[in-house]
């Protein structure tokens, strides 16, 4: 079973992200949850975004990349929203990466030097009406169109961080389905 690195979203390493990681552990996976915000969590997206702007999105993402590089290279990199930045970068550029799980966000592959690696499977998950994911949908569709190892899953609704059980945006039905798909992906890599 591959090791999994789960990167949190802009509200920090919340209880909901920890519970998601625990669900993967219960299935037998070794899971790491780097805290790019040094223990800070935020009650709202706006507060988290203000913190990330002040600290620098790139600097915070680099913390995540550095933490991921301390873990064996044969990992699956998973990220929620902001956490997609280090997850996608490592999955796309680190030799030996086993896969990527991009939740609530997806960046153009050009952000990290070009094409998606043919040998790295990837899942992208987002809500159809999520205004934040709408900005990334074209990149997600392009990624899926570039390799036969990619899947895009769209869920009904507009909640952004729908898989975080500790936030008001939580959608238990969509989160359950996302988790089932993630666990099946991890079993297959």
N, C-alpha and C positions, 0 to 999 in steps of 0.2 A: 504494500500500500504506500502511495506517495505521501511525503510530508506535505502539509498545506500551510501556506502563509496567508492569513486573513488580515487585510488592511481596513481600518475603520474609515468612516465618513467624516464630514466636516464638523459634526457635533461631538466627535471624539470617540474614544473606546468605551462606548456605552454598555450598559448591562445587556441590551439586545444584541449587540455584536458579540459580546462574550457568550451569550446563550447560543447564538448561531454556531460559534466555534465549538462549544460544548457538545452540540448535536453531532458535529462531525467527529469529535473525539469518541462519543458514544458508539459511533459506527466503526471504531477501531483505528481512526487516523491520528497521526501525530500532528497537532495544529499549533502554530505560533501566531500570536496576535501582537505585533509590534505597536507600541503606542507613540505615534508621531507627535502627540501633543503633550507629552510628559505629564500625564494624569489629568489634564484639563478636559472637562466635558462641558457642553453648552446646551441650554434648554431649548434653543431655537436655531434654525438654519442661519438666520440673520446674525446671531451672536457668533456662531462658529465661523461664518464667512468673514466677519469683521476681524476675528482673531487671525484667521489664515491670511487675510490681506496684510494685516500689520506685521506678521511674522515672515510673510512671503510664501506664496504657494509652492514655488520651486524649492525653497529651502526646506520646507516641511516634507515635501515629497522625497527629497534627497535623504532625509532621515530614514524614511521607509525603505528606500533602495539600499542604503547602507545596512540597515537591520536585516534585510533579505539576503544580502551578500554574505552575511555571517552564518547563514543556514546552508546546508548542502544544496548544490545547484539543481539536483533532480527533484524539484518541488513543483507543486501546483500553486500558482499565485492567484489569490482571490482579492477583490476589492469592492467596496461599496462606495459609489459616487466618487468623492475626492480620493478615496483609497485605490481607485482604478489607475490613477497616475503611476504609482510605483509598481502595482501589480502588472499592468500592461507593459511597462518598460522592461521589467525583469523577464516576463514571459516572452517578450518579443526579441530581447537582445542577449539574454544569458544562455550560453550553451548548456544543454542538458535539461532545460526547463521541460516539465512534463505536461503542463497545461495552464490555462487561464480561465478564471471565472470573473466576468466583468458585470457587476450588478449596479444598475441605475446610471450607468455612464459607459461611454466608449469613445476613445480618441482616434483620430485618423492615424493610420500606421505611419504616415510620414513624420509624425511627431518624434518617432524613435528610429528614424533612419531608413524607412522604406517598407518593404514587403513583410507580411506576416510569415514566419517560418513554416514551411510545409509540414514539419513533423510535430507541431505543437497544436493540439486540439484546444478549442475555445468555445465557451458559451457566453452569450450576452443576454442579460435579462433586464427588462424595463417595462414600465407602464405606458400604455398607448397614449394616454392624455397627460402624462407628466411633462410639464413645461420645461423642466431641466433636461430630461432625456430626449425631448423633441430636438434639442440642439445637437444631440449626438446620434440621432437615428440614422442620418445619412452615413456617418462613419461606420456605424454598426452594420448597415446594409452593405457597404463597400467591403468591409472585412469578411462578411459571410460570402459575398460574391467572389472573393479572391482565393478561397480555399475550400476544399470539400471537408475540412476538419472543423468547420465553424457552424454554430447554431445560434439563431436569434429567437428568443422567446418574448413575446409581447403579452402582457396581462391587461385585462380591462381595468379602467380606473385612471386616476390622475395623481395618486400619492407618489411622492418621490422615494422616500426611505421606507417603503412598504414592508420590507422583511425584518425591520428592527422592532422587536416586540416591546421595547421600552419607550417607543415614541408614539405620539398621537396618529401618525400616518400609517401605523401598522395595519396590514390587511391579512388576517390569519389564513384565509383560503389561498390567496396568492403566495404568501410566504411558505405555506405547507407545500404547494406545488413546486415552488422554486427550490426548496430544500430537497424534495424528492428527486428533482432533475439534477441537482448538484451531486447528490449521493450516487446516483446512477453514473454520472460522468466520472466521479472519482473511482468507482469500481471498474470502469472500462480503461482507465489510463495506466 
